[in-house]
Amino acid sequence: PVVRNPVLSGVVAARVFMVGYLSWLAEIEVQRGDIIVAGINFGCGSSRNGSQSLKALGIAVVLAESVSRIHLRNAVNTGLPTLVAPGITDFVMEGQRLEVDIVSGTVKNLDVGGSMQAEAWEEGTPPYDILMAGGLDAYMRAKLRERGLITKVRNTGHEQIDDKWFSERMAGVHGTLGCLAVSGADEMDDLRSLY
């Protein structure tokens, strides 16, 4: 999540964040699927993960002349496709529609025609696999699930537990430990009352 405050949605937090980060972006109505075209060294200046906010706003892909290394890694880990596209600022004008193939790196300008090549992630590399999984969390969850190390717990009757991922060991004892955590263990005399 962009912010760990249950009162703020990810989108609201992203808009607030954008005021200080990219003030012009906070003032326009971003629509899901929009593309950011940027100049050189996009994302420079902080190790904080700005790509979380961009993703929460619905940005589909970032194309930039160049991207700071830490921002690029954060974008991959967040699952926000970000491609280095030398010449992109000369290729497109604000408001023009683009079609981007994030696997091949092909960028098409749908309004004036023409295409260009961005630097695609090499298939089979860790950044490519993480990006295709939707980010590091999804990638790791899939790997742990493939190995049988985690499972999704369902039908306990506790919303804090149901549909959450637990290790196999925790899933086996979720009925006791999970319910204790939810119900307040210090007030329990008889664990049978949890069921």
Salt bridges, closest charged atoms under 4 A:
GLU29 OE2 - ARG15 NH2 3.49
GLU99 OE2 - LYS108 NZ 3.87
ASP111 OD1 - ARG97 NE 2.99
GLU146 OE1 - LYS143 NZ 3.94
ASP163 OD1 - ARG154 NE 3.62
ASP190 OD2 - ARG192 NH2 3.01
